[in-house]
Amino acid sequence: MNATPLTVTAPDFRAPFQYLAIEGPIGVGKTSLARRLAERWSMSTLFEQPQDNPFLERFYRDTARYALPVQLHFALQRAQQAQEVATAQIQRTPLVADFMTQKNDIFARLTLQDDEWQLYRALAARIDTPAPAPDFVVYLQASPEVLFTRIQKRAIPMELHISDAYLRALCDAYNEFFYHYDSTPVLTVNAEHLNPLESDADLALLAERIETMRGRKEFFVKGTAL
């Protein structure tokens, strides 16, 4: 009797979304995850360029003094990046970014005084280029303690001035933002024990959750999803 050939279904590595955004506080692993997902799904990438902001290192040293210029520079950068997102959509190019252009207000509201906030909003409105909302957002979470350890480990000189208080406030601001955010589906991922950069199994696990999520919001911890 001839055996029936075994049919093996290959993984579907086509991009599940046209525009995927990875978000979360500094040190959580946004860029690394975006790169790996882009490779897996043959997507183009769009990355933040914090090193291009000439005020950022001074901001980490003296937040109050340099908060306004650092945010205005990022507003200009976001306007350019919004155009790049729009171009990718027109060209039907699948895109993964390690930020959302809508994130600016998280940082601005956290660091600016009320009068500076009003000035920032007025100026940003003049230069703002509305970007299409992502089709899907992966929000990476980690505790301030874990983030602080990762930042110290990667030892980017200007980041070493980031204070524990700033990290804690930033984590709270992100949680508040995504608690209310409902423009697109959001998968909130506990990134403390998930290592998609070095583990192919973890990458496949997370990719499967992204591909199969059907609701508007889910919370994913390695081993379970809520």
ABEGO torsion letter per residue (X at the ends): XBBBBBBBBBBBABBABABBBBBEBBGAGAAAAAAAAAAAAGBBBBBBBAAABAAAAAAAABAAAAAAAAAAAAAAAAAAAAAAAAAAAAAGBBBBBABBAAAAAAAAAAABBAAAAAAAAAAAAAABBBBBBBABBBBBBBBAAAAAAAAAAAGBAAAAABBAAAAAAAAAAAAAAAAABAABBBBBBBAAABBAAABAAAAAAAAAAAAABABABBBBBBGBBX
